[in-house]
Amino acid sequence: MSKPFTEAAAIPIGDSTPVMTFSPVVLSVPGRVVDLEIKVSAPATGSGLPVILLSHGHGPSNFVSSLHGYAPLANFWAAHGFVVIQPTHLDAKMLGLREAETPEAPLYWRSRAEDMRFILDRLDQIEAAVPGLGGRMDRSRIAAVGHSLGGHTVGMLCGQDVTDPVDGKAVNLLDPRIKAGVLLAAPGRGEDLAAFASKHYPVLGSTSFANMTTPALIVVGENDWNPRFSDRKDWRSDAYDLSPGPKCKLTLFGAEHGLGGVAAYDAAETTDENPERVAALRALVWSYLRTALYPEDAAWSQACAALKNAPNPPGIIECK
């Protein structure tokens, strides 16, 4: 008989609660080619709830890279006390805009960050649209989490710099309303971008972490390396190595770009499918954000100790 998968991989965490999910909440954004649609997941009960903005990646699926994806993360965090807000960015394959005649295609890198900022501007509207959510969000405790290109989006909100490849102007979209970030398998330093990515995704060639000052957790897969993006096998650690503190890095042993399957349940494109790895990742991210948003909460130190003392730890943490 095989062992059942766990919820949190022995990382100490509270009991889960039922989750309510509502979508789409439709926001009309001036100048945006289509309305911004979001999904909101929240605990069925409780007040003073912290908020996570969750930015999807630029993956190959039709619907995973949208508000419909990342259920293994969103459901868990909502069941453990967070309101999770997931936008569908303009690069979502389901929208059919990746090959549009616009300078921002295919990544829509600036629009992605602006989506997140617009959501923060419209929290009153979102609360009013979601039955049972009114008055339950704590606007002072907001975090942003993103996977892959979503990690790049979160990096920008945390102070990461890029240069617009069209006009050559420096862009910094730091948003002080976001108190902590989590970058999952995010792109690294621009100057080490490989030729393929430089041609297809030129904005990534200017990524700099020198001014990424917001506290953040950087999550990398030990085996997450693609020569089309960089010759350096540690490239995706740059957000930790090259940014000012306070920062922490979680390296997941054996993990590839999908980090065990964060984007969806049983997604065939996850080359390293491992539900127990996902269980550890989401519990560690929860613990990090609990302490980042509530400094008196010992969740992060307890999680770090549990990981270190595990007989077969799924990863290792370092902080600066």
Backbone torsions as a table, in degrees:
resi	resn	phi	psi	omega
1	MET	NA	129.5	-179.8
2	SER	-78.2	158.1	178.8
3	LYS	-78.5	140.6	176.0
4	PRO	-71.7	151.7	176.2
5	PHE	-72.2	148.4	-179.4
6	THR	-98.6	168.0	-179.9
7	GLU	-82.8	-35.8	-171.3
8	ALA	-137.2	12.6	173.1
9	ALA	53.2	42.2	176.6
10	ALA	69.1	10.2	171.6
11	ILE	-80.4	128.3	-176.8
12	PRO	-62.8	129.0	-175.5
13	ILE	-157.0	153.1	-177.5
14	GLY	-74.1	174.4	178.0
15	ASP	-66.9	149.0	178.3
16	SER	-84.1	159.2	177.3
17	THR	-125.7	160.1	175.9
18	PRO	-59.4	149.3	-176.5
19	VAL	-116.1	139.4	170.5
20	MET	-108.6	138.3	-178.2
21	THR	-127.3	135.9	-178.3
22	PHE	-135.6	127.4	177.4
23	SER	-162.9	153.8	-5.8
24	PRO	-88.8	145.4	161.2
25	VAL	-89.7	123.4	-173.7
26	VAL	-105.3	121.7	179.7
27	LEU	-113.8	128.1	177.5
28	SER	-87.0	118.5	-176.3
29	VAL	-111.5	120.0	180.0
30	PRO	-55.4	128.7	176.7
31	GLY	84.7	-11.0	179.3
32	ARG	-80.8	135.6	-171.5
33	VAL	-64.1	-30.1	172.9
34	VAL	-134.5	160.8	177.2
35	ASP	-61.6	153.4	175.7
36	LEU	-87.6	117.4	178.5
37	GLU	-105.7	137.7	-179.0
38	ILE	-133.1	157.2	171.2
39	LYS	-114.9	138.3	179.9
40	VAL	-118.7	125.7	174.7
41	SER	-119.6	136.0	-175.9
42	ALA	-151.5	155.5	172.3
43	PRO	-59.6	144.0	-179.2
44	ALA	-66.4	-22.9	-180.0
45	THR	-132.9	167.8	175.7
46	GLY	105.9	159.6	179.2
47	SER	-137.5	174.3	-176.9
48	GLY	59.7	38.7	-172.2
49	LEU	-82.5	130.3	174.0
50	PRO	-69.7	163.6	-171.0
51	VAL	-122.7	138.3	170.6
52	ILE	-118.5	124.5	167.0
53	LEU	-91.0	123.6	-174.1
54	LEU	-114.4	115.1	-175.5
55	SER	-101.1	122.5	-178.6
56	HIS	-74.1	165.0	177.7
57	GLY	-85.4	-172.0	-177.3
58	HIS	-109.5	40.6	-171.1
59	GLY	-71.5	178.9	-173.0
60	PRO	-83.7	-12.4	-176.5
61	SER	-72.5	158.0	179.1
62	ASN	-72.6	-36.4	-171.6
63	PHE	-125.3	-17.9	-178.6
64	VAL	-61.7	-41.5	179.8
65	SER	-84.3	70.5	-179.9
66	SER	-168.7	-169.9	176.8
67	LEU	-64.4	-13.4	-178.1
68	HIS	-82.8	-10.7	-174.8
69	GLY	-98.1	-176.0	172.3
70	TYR	62.2	29.9	178.4
71	ALA	-60.4	-36.2	179.4
72	PRO	-58.9	-28.0	178.2
73	LEU	-89.9	-52.2	-174.3
74	ALA	-60.4	-44.2	-178.5
75	ASN	-64.0	-41.3	-179.1
76	PHE	-65.0	-49.3	-177.3
77	TRP	-65.5	-36.8	176.6
78	ALA	-67.1	-38.4	178.8
79	ALA	-66.9	-16.6	-179.0
80	HIS	-117.0	33.2	163.2
81	GLY	103.9	2.2	179.9
82	PHE	-106.6	147.8	163.8
83	VAL	-87.6	121.8	-177.1
84	VAL	-109.7	123.4	-177.9
85	ILE	-115.0	121.9	-175.7
86	GLN	-119.7	112.6	176.0
87	PRO	-86.7	157.0	165.1
88	THR	-97.7	108.0	179.4
89	HIS	-75.2	165.0	-175.4
90	LEU	-67.2	-17.9	178.4
91	ASP	-83.9	-1.4	177.9
92	ALA	-56.3	128.8	-175.9
93	LYS	-59.0	-31.9	-179.1
94	MET	-61.8	-22.1	-178.6
95	LEU	-84.6	-17.0	177.6
96	GLY	70.8	26.6	-175.5
97	LEU	-107.7	1.2	-175.6
98	ARG	-63.3	-29.0	-179.5
99	GLU	-106.4	19.5	179.7
100	ALA	-67.1	154.3	179.0
101	GLU	-81.6	74.7	178.7
102	THR	-146.5	144.4	-176.9
103	PRO	-60.1	-25.0	-176.2
104	GLU	-82.1	-20.0	179.7
105	ALA	-67.1	147.6	5.1
106	PRO	-93.3	-11.0	-171.4
107	LEU	-84.6	-28.7	-176.0
108	TYR	52.2	46.8	-172.0
109	TRP	-62.6	-41.8	179.8
110	ARG	-72.5	-43.4	179.6
111	SER	-58.6	-37.0	179.6
112	ARG	-58.2	-50.7	179.9
113	ALA	-64.7	-37.4	179.2
114	GLU	-68.4	-31.4	173.2
115	ASP	-56.6	-46.3	-176.5
116	MET	-66.0	-41.3	179.1
117	ARG	-66.5	-38.7	179.1
118	PHE	-64.1	-40.0	176.8
119	ILE	-58.1	-44.7	179.4
120	LEU	-64.0	-32.3	177.1
121	ASP	-70.4	-20.1	-172.4
122	ARG	-117.9	28.5	-179.2
123	LEU	-62.1	-34.0	176.6
124	ASP	-61.6	-44.6	-179.7
125	GLN	-64.5	-39.4	179.3
126	ILE	-66.2	-45.3	177.8
127	GLU	-57.8	-41.9	-177.9
128	ALA	-68.7	-28.5	-176.3
129	ALA	-81.5	-24.6	-174.7
130	VAL	-98.4	114.7	-179.8
131	PRO	-57.7	129.6	176.5
132	GLY	85.1	1.2	-177.7
133	LEU	-97.9	-18.7	-173.5
134	GLY	-51.6	129.5	176.0
135	GLY	72.7	10.8	-173.7
136	ARG	-104.2	-9.4	-177.7
137	MET	-92.7	140.6	175.0
138	ASP	-94.3	103.7	-174.7
139	ARG	-69.4	-12.3	-178.9
140	SER	-90.8	-5.1	-176.7
141	ARG	-126.9	84.8	-175.7
142	ILE	-123.9	132.5	176.8
143	ALA	-124.1	161.7	175.9
144	ALA	-129.3	135.3	179.6
145	VAL	-129.1	138.3	177.8
146	GLY	-149.0	146.8	179.5
147	HIS	-109.0	134.5	176.0
148	SER	58.7	-118.6	176.7
149	LEU	-59.9	-30.8	174.2
150	GLY	-61.9	-31.5	174.2
151	GLY	-65.6	-36.9	175.0
152	HIS	-63.4	-41.4	177.8
153	THR	-61.0	-46.1	178.8
154	VAL	-65.5	-39.1	176.3
155	GLY	-56.6	-41.6	178.5
156	MET	-62.8	-40.7	179.0
157	LEU	-68.0	-21.5	179.3
158	CYS	-94.4	2.9	175.0
159	GLY	112.5	-0.4	176.7
160	GLN	-60.1	139.7	-179.5
161	ASP	-101.2	146.1	168.5
162	VAL	-139.2	168.0	173.6
163	THR	-116.1	129.9	178.7
164	ASP	-64.3	118.7	-177.3
165	PRO	-69.3	-13.2	-179.9
166	VAL	-84.3	-50.3	-176.3
167	ASP	-108.6	-4.1	177.1
168	GLY	75.0	10.8	-178.6
169	LYS	-89.6	143.0	176.9
170	ALA	-69.0	142.2	-178.8
171	VAL	-128.0	125.4	173.2
172	ASN	-134.5	117.0	-175.7
173	LEU	-113.5	33.2	176.6
174	LEU	-50.9	131.3	178.3
175	ASP	-122.4	110.5	-175.5
176	PRO	-67.7	-11.4	177.3
177	ARG	-70.1	-21.9	177.7
178	ILE	-89.0	114.9	-173.1
179	LYS	-88.4	-19.6	179.9
180	ALA	-156.6	147.4	178.1
181	GLY	-123.8	156.5	172.7
182	VAL	-133.2	119.1	-178.8
183	LEU	-107.8	113.8	-178.6
184	LEU	-102.4	114.7	176.5
185	ALA	53.3	46.2	-175.7
186	ALA	-82.7	156.7	175.5
187	PRO	-61.5	153.5	-178.9
188	GLY	-98.9	-157.4	-174.8
189	ARG	-60.1	136.7	-175.2
190	GLY	-63.6	-37.2	-174.9
191	GLU	-68.1	-13.2	178.3
192	ASP	-104.7	16.8	178.4
193	LEU	-71.9	136.9	-179.2
194	ALA	-74.6	166.3	-174.5
195	ALA	-61.4	-41.7	-179.0
196	PHE	-58.7	-51.8	-178.3
197	ALA	-67.4	-34.9	178.6
198	SER	-61.1	-37.1	179.8
199	LYS	-73.2	-44.4	-173.7
200	HIS	-88.4	-28.5	-176.4
201	TYR	-133.7	66.1	-170.5
202	PRO	-59.4	-28.3	-178.5
203	VAL	-62.3	-29.8	-179.7
204	LEU	-65.9	-19.5	-179.8
205	GLY	-72.7	-5.6	179.9
206	SER	-114.5	5.7	-175.3
207	THR	-61.1	128.5	177.4
208	SER	-134.8	139.8	-177.9
209	PHE	-106.9	7.9	-173.7
210	ALA	-60.7	-29.3	-177.5
211	ASN	-111.6	17.6	180.0
212	MET	-83.3	83.9	-168.4
213	THR	-90.3	-20.2	-178.3
214	THR	-63.7	137.1	175.4
215	PRO	-54.3	138.9	-176.2
216	ALA	-154.2	153.5	170.8
217	LEU	-108.1	126.2	178.7
218	ILE	-105.1	122.7	-179.3
219	VAL	-111.2	125.6	-178.7
220	VAL	-129.4	149.5	173.6
221	GLY	-92.2	133.9	-178.8
222	GLU	-55.9	-34.5	-177.6
223	ASN	-110.9	24.8	179.3
224	ASP	-88.2	88.1	-179.8
225	TRP	-141.6	130.1	178.1
226	ASN	-135.4	114.0	-176.3
227	PRO	-64.6	-13.9	175.7
228	ARG	-70.8	-17.4	179.4
229	PHE	-105.4	-38.4	177.7
230	SER	-163.8	147.5	174.3
231	ASP	-74.3	-22.2	-177.0
232	ARG	-80.3	127.2	-179.0
233	LYS	-76.5	-14.4	177.8
234	ASP	-103.7	16.9	-173.8
235	TRP	-57.5	-38.8	-176.3
236	ARG	-77.2	0.7	173.0
237	SER	-91.5	-3.9	-172.7
238	ASP	-60.4	-34.6	-179.1
239	ALA	-60.3	-27.6	174.7
240	TYR	-86.6	-50.0	-172.4
241	ASP	-66.7	-31.5	-170.3
242	LEU	-111.2	6.5	178.9
243	SER	-107.9	156.8	175.7
244	PRO	-72.8	154.8	177.9
245	GLY	-74.1	173.2	1.0
246	PRO	-81.7	131.2	178.7
247	LYS	-141.4	153.4	170.8
248	CYS	-130.0	154.9	177.5
249	LYS	-130.0	130.1	173.4
250	LEU	-109.0	117.1	175.2
251	THR	-102.5	120.2	-178.9
252	LEU	-93.7	120.4	-177.1
253	PHE	-64.0	132.1	175.9
254	GLY	74.2	-2.1	-174.6
255	ALA	-78.3	144.4	173.6
256	GLU	-107.1	-160.0	-170.5
257	HIS	-65.1	-29.1	178.7
258	GLY	-78.2	-6.6	177.4
259	LEU	53.9	33.8	177.8
260	GLY	97.2	-12.8	-179.9
261	GLY	121.3	45.2	-177.4
262	VAL	-74.0	-23.9	-170.6
263	ALA	-77.5	-25.7	-178.3
264	ALA	-171.0	159.5	173.1
265	TYR	-72.3	126.0	174.0
266	ASP	56.1	43.6	177.1
267	ALA	-81.8	124.6	-175.7
268	ALA	-62.3	-26.7	-178.3
269	GLU	-75.2	-8.7	177.4
270	THR	-75.0	106.2	-174.8
271	THR	-74.2	-13.9	-177.0
272	ASP	-127.3	40.9	-173.7
273	GLU	-51.8	124.5	-176.1
274	ASN	-159.3	90.3	-176.7
275	PRO	-57.5	-31.9	179.6
276	GLU	-70.0	-32.5	175.0
277	ARG	-65.0	-43.2	177.8
278	VAL	-62.7	-40.0	178.3
279	ALA	-59.0	-43.3	178.5
280	ALA	-66.5	-45.0	-177.7
281	LEU	-59.7	-51.1	-174.6
282	ARG	-67.3	-32.5	177.1
283	ALA	-70.5	-38.3	179.0
284	LEU	-69.3	-39.7	176.0
285	VAL	-63.4	-43.8	176.7
286	TRP	-56.4	-46.3	-178.5
287	SER	-63.5	-42.5	179.2
288	TYR	-60.4	-46.9	-176.8
289	LEU	-70.0	-33.5	176.4
290	ARG	-58.4	-45.8	-178.7
291	THR	-75.8	-35.7	179.0
292	ALA	-63.7	-36.4	-178.2
293	LEU	-92.2	-22.8	177.5
294	TYR	-130.3	85.6	-173.2
295	PRO	-55.5	-23.2	179.6
296	GLU	-79.1	-10.6	-178.2
297	ASP	-82.3	127.6	-176.5
298	ALA	-90.1	14.7	-174.6
299	ALA	-56.4	-40.8	-175.8
300	TRP	-69.2	-46.1	179.5
301	SER	-63.5	-37.2	178.1
302	GLN	-67.4	-39.3	178.9
303	ALA	-67.0	-41.0	178.8
304	CYS	-62.3	-41.1	178.9
305	ALA	-66.2	-40.8	179.2
306	ALA	-64.1	-39.9	178.8
307	LEU	-65.7	-44.4	-178.4
308	LYS	-64.3	-35.1	-175.6
309	ASN	-92.3	-0.6	-179.9
310	ALA	-66.5	143.0	180.0
311	PRO	-62.8	-34.0	176.8
312	ASN	-135.7	76.1	-174.7
313	PRO	-62.8	140.1	179.0
314	PRO	-77.5	-7.9	-177.8
315	GLY	-172.3	-172.7	-179.5
316	ILE	-139.4	147.0	-177.5
317	ILE	-117.8	139.3	169.3
318	GLU	-134.9	150.1	-177.9
319	CYS	-135.8	157.6	175.5
320	LYS	-142.1	NA	NA
